[in-house]
Amino acid sequence: MKLITARERRYALLLAARDSEYAKKVYGGYFNVFVAAFGEEGEKWDLFRVVDGEFPDMNELHKYDGFVVSGSPYDAYGNDYWILKLCFLLQTLDAMEKKVLGICFGHQVLCRSLGGKVGKACTGWDIGLRKVEIVKDMSVPSFLEDCLDEIPSSLSIIECHQDEVWEVPMGAEVIAFSDKTGVEMFAIDQHILGIQGHPEYTKDILYNLIDRLVNNNSIENDFAENAKAGLEIAEPDRKCWEKICRNFLKGRQNSTFSYL
């Protein structure tokens, strides 16, 4: 009797930022940070440094079960060639109904690619821990179903951005918001998910990023110290966020229903 083995799941990280010296020294690069957060045993993860013009072969896209678009210091509304090429890739993946998870810049560029609007945040930088509120009375994406009993009405997440989604694409549903940002999370059907915060970040990564932002005069010292102080007194809900992202990427879903 011939045994049929399960196909190895395959995912791609579309890295839109260059590794910091800290990330390379401590984690071996951002790729390892993402795989540690979202990967599982028996999967294959590939890295494409889209920020440096490295993209997957369009003829190989069908071989992937899902894609993750990382954060970036670049503007999602910019017209750099690699950003425009990334937008085209994301439109293609949407048409193929491939699962795409966008994080921070990835959340914004995914929105832009599919017809939404992004730009500078009306309230300026958001750095540190942010309480994100889950929208009530919405049609819950099925990848969230088995998480709902474990998810409180608000979740803490690490944030570091000065841009935001102004308007979601047609057909998208806002899943979460905060007092700082109107669209913290959105989804389209069962294959598109954008998260403004960083579910993959640990506190030490953000501490280092804050120091680098101070050193290049992007933020003031007082602002940086306040952000660090907030990190000292609370923790992000990383396990919850990782479960949401994994459920989405792995296709753990049933049907949709109204969350009351």
C-alpha positions as CSV (number, residue, x, y, z in Angstrom):
1,M,0.0,0.0,0.0
2,K,1.4,3.4,-1.0
3,L,1.5,5.9,1.8
4,I,0.5,9.5,1.0
5,T,2.4,12.0,3.1
6,A,1.2,15.6,3.7
7,R,2.8,18.2,1.5
8,E,5.3,20.4,3.2
9,R,3.9,23.9,3.8
10,R,5.9,26.7,2.3
11,Y,5.9,30.4,3.2
12,A,7.8,33.5,2.1
13,L,8.9,36.5,4.1
14,L,9.0,39.6,1.9
15,L,11.5,41.6,3.9
16,A,11.1,45.4,3.4
17,A,13.8,46.5,5.8
18,R,17.5,45.8,6.1
19,D,18.8,43.9,9.2
20,S,20.0,46.2,11.9
21,E,23.4,45.3,13.5
22,Y,21.5,44.5,16.7
23,A,19.1,42.1,14.9
24,K,22.0,40.4,13.2
25,K,24.0,40.0,16.3
26,V,21.2,38.8,18.6
27,Y,18.8,37.0,16.3
28,G,20.8,36.3,13.1
29,G,18.6,38.8,11.3
30,Y,14.9,39.7,11.1
31,F,14.1,36.5,9.1
32,N,14.7,34.4,12.2
33,V,12.5,36.7,14.3
34,F,9.6,36.2,12.0
35,V,10.0,32.5,11.6
36,A,10.3,32.1,15.4
37,A,7.0,34.1,15.8
38,F,4.9,32.6,13.0
39,G,6.7,29.4,11.8
40,E,6.0,25.8,12.9
41,E,7.9,22.5,12.7
42,G,7.8,20.9,9.2
43,E,7.5,24.1,7.3
44,K,9.8,25.7,4.7
45,W,10.3,29.4,4.9
46,D,12.0,31.4,2.2
47,L,13.5,34.9,2.4
48,F,13.1,37.6,-0.3
49,R,14.8,41.0,0.5
50,V,12.3,43.0,-1.5
51,V,13.9,46.2,-0.2
52,D,17.0,45.3,-2.2
53,G,15.0,44.2,-5.3
54,E,14.9,40.5,-4.5
55,F,11.4,39.1,-5.4
56,P,10.0,35.6,-5.8
57,D,9.6,34.2,-9.3
58,M,6.1,35.0,-10.5
59,N,5.9,31.5,-11.9
60,E,6.6,30.0,-8.5
61,L,4.0,31.9,-6.5
62,H,1.5,28.9,-6.6
63,K,4.0,26.8,-4.6
64,Y,3.5,29.0,-1.5
65,D,0.9,28.7,1.2
66,G,1.3,32.2,2.4
67,F,3.4,35.4,2.4
68,V,4.4,37.8,5.2
69,V,5.3,41.4,4.4
70,S,7.5,43.0,7.1
71,G,7.8,46.5,8.5
72,S,10.1,49.1,6.8
73,P,11.6,52.5,7.4
74,Y,10.3,53.5,3.9
75,D,6.9,55.1,3.2
76,A,4.2,52.6,2.0
77,Y,2.9,55.5,-0.2
78,G,6.3,56.1,-1.8
79,N,7.1,55.4,-5.5
80,D,10.4,53.7,-5.2
81,Y,10.7,51.1,-7.9
82,W,10.8,48.2,-5.4
83,I,7.7,49.5,-3.6
84,L,5.7,49.7,-6.9
85,K,6.9,46.2,-7.8
86,L,5.8,45.0,-4.4
87,C,2.4,46.5,-4.9
88,F,2.0,44.6,-8.2
89,L,3.1,41.4,-6.5
90,L,0.5,41.9,-3.7
91,Q,-2.2,42.6,-6.3
92,T,-1.3,39.3,-8.0
93,L,-1.3,37.4,-4.8
94,D,-4.8,38.9,-3.9
95,A,-6.1,37.8,-7.3
96,M,-4.7,34.3,-6.6
97,E,-6.3,34.4,-3.2
98,K,-3.0,33.6,-1.6
99,K,-2.7,34.3,2.1
100,V,-0.9,37.6,2.8
101,L,-0.1,38.9,6.2
102,G,1.1,42.5,6.3
103,I,2.9,43.9,9.4
104,C,3.3,47.7,10.0
105,F,4.6,48.9,6.6
106,G,3.3,45.6,5.2
107,H,-0.1,46.4,6.6
108,Q,0.0,49.8,4.9
109,V,1.4,48.8,1.5
110,L,-1.1,45.9,1.4
111,C,-3.9,48.4,1.9
112,R,-2.4,50.7,-0.8
113,S,-2.0,47.9,-3.3
114,L,-5.6,46.8,-3.0
115,G,-7.2,50.3,-3.4
116,G,-7.1,51.8,0.1
117,K,-5.4,55.0,1.2
118,V,-2.4,55.5,3.4
119,G,-0.3,58.5,4.6
120,K,1.3,60.2,7.5
121,A,-0.4,59.5,10.9
122,C,-2.6,62.4,11.9
123,T,-1.3,62.2,15.5
124,G,2.4,61.6,14.7
125,W,4.7,58.8,15.9
126,D,3.3,55.9,17.8
127,I,6.1,54.1,19.6
128,G,5.7,51.7,22.5
129,L,2.9,49.5,23.8
130,R,-0.6,50.3,22.5
131,K,-4.0,48.9,23.7
132,V,-5.9,47.7,20.6
133,E,-9.6,47.3,20.8
134,I,-11.4,44.5,18.9
135,V,-14.4,45.8,16.9
136,K,-17.8,44.6,18.2
137,D,-20.7,43.5,16.0
138,M,-18.5,42.5,13.1
139,S,-18.5,39.4,10.9
140,V,-15.5,37.6,12.4
141,P,-13.0,36.1,10.0
142,S,-13.0,32.4,10.6
143,F,-9.3,32.3,11.4
144,L,-10.2,34.2,14.6
145,E,-13.0,31.9,15.7
146,D,-11.1,29.6,18.0
147,C,-9.2,32.6,19.4
148,L,-12.2,34.6,20.5
149,D,-12.6,32.9,23.9
150,E,-9.0,33.7,24.7
151,I,-8.9,37.2,23.3
152,P,-9.9,40.0,25.7
153,S,-11.8,43.1,24.5
154,S,-8.4,44.8,24.1
155,L,-4.9,43.5,23.3
156,S,-1.5,45.1,23.9
157,I,0.9,45.2,20.9
158,I,4.3,46.8,20.2
159,E,4.0,49.8,17.8
160,C,6.5,51.8,15.9
161,H,5.2,53.9,13.0
162,Q,4.5,57.4,11.8
163,D,2.3,56.4,8.9
164,E,-1.1,54.8,9.0
165,V,-4.0,53.5,6.9
166,W,-6.4,56.3,6.2
167,E,-9.0,54.2,4.3
168,V,-9.3,50.5,3.9
169,P,-9.8,48.9,0.4
170,M,-13.3,48.2,-0.8
171,G,-14.5,44.9,0.7
172,A,-12.1,45.1,3.7
173,E,-13.3,45.0,7.3
174,V,-11.7,46.8,10.1
175,I,-11.1,44.3,12.9
176,A,-9.3,46.4,15.5
177,F,-8.6,50.1,16.3
178,S,-6.9,52.1,19.1
179,D,-7.2,55.6,20.5
180,K,-4.2,56.5,18.4
181,T,-4.9,54.7,15.1
182,G,-8.2,54.1,13.4
183,V,-7.2,50.9,11.6
184,E,-5.0,48.7,13.7
185,M,-6.1,45.5,11.9
186,F,-8.1,44.8,8.8
187,A,-9.0,41.7,6.7
188,I,-10.3,40.9,3.3
189,D,-12.2,37.6,3.0
190,Q,-10.0,34.8,4.4
191,H,-6.7,35.6,2.6
192,I,-5.7,39.2,3.5
193,L,-4.7,40.3,7.0
194,G,-3.0,43.6,7.9
195,I,-1.8,44.4,11.4
196,Q,-0.4,47.9,12.2
197,G,1.6,46.8,15.2
198,H,4.5,44.3,15.5
199,P,3.3,40.9,16.8
200,E,6.8,39.6,16.1
201,Y,8.7,42.2,18.1
202,T,10.3,41.6,21.5
203,K,10.9,44.5,23.8
204,D,14.6,44.5,23.3
205,I,14.2,44.9,19.5
206,L,12.1,48.0,20.1
207,Y,14.5,49.4,22.7
208,N,17.2,49.2,20.1
209,L,15.0,50.7,17.4
210,I,14.1,53.6,19.7
211,D,17.8,54.3,20.3
212,R,18.5,54.3,16.6
213,L,15.6,56.7,16.0
214,V,17.1,59.1,18.6
215,N,20.6,58.8,17.1
216,N,19.3,59.8,13.6
217,N,17.2,62.6,15.0
218,S,13.9,61.0,14.0
219,I,12.5,61.4,17.5
220,E,13.3,63.5,20.6
221,N,15.0,62.2,23.7
222,D,12.0,62.9,25.9
223,F,9.6,61.1,23.6
224,A,12.0,58.1,23.5
225,E,12.3,58.0,27.3
226,N,8.5,58.1,27.7
227,A,8.2,55.2,25.2
228,K,10.7,53.2,27.1
229,A,9.0,53.9,30.4
230,G,5.8,52.5,29.1
231,L,7.6,49.3,28.1
232,E,8.8,48.9,31.6
233,I,5.4,48.6,33.2
234,A,3.5,46.4,30.8
235,E,3.9,43.5,28.4
236,P,2.6,42.9,24.9
237,D,0.1,40.1,24.4
238,R,2.6,38.2,22.1
239,K,1.1,34.8,22.5
240,C,-2.4,35.9,21.5
241,W,-1.0,37.8,18.5
242,E,1.1,34.9,17.4
243,K,-1.9,32.6,17.6
244,I,-3.9,35.0,15.4
245,C,-1.2,35.2,12.8
246,R,-0.5,31.5,12.8
247,N,-4.2,30.6,12.5
248,F,-4.5,33.0,9.6
249,L,-1.4,31.7,7.7
250,K,-2.1,28.0,8.3
251,G,-5.7,28.3,7.2
252,R,-7.3,27.2,10.5
253,Q,-10.8,28.3,9.8
254,N,-14.4,27.2,9.8
255,S,-17.2,29.7,9.0
256,T,-17.9,33.3,9.8
257,F,-20.3,34.5,12.4
258,S,-21.3,37.7,14.2
259,Y,-19.2,38.6,17.3
260,L,-21.5,40.3,19.8
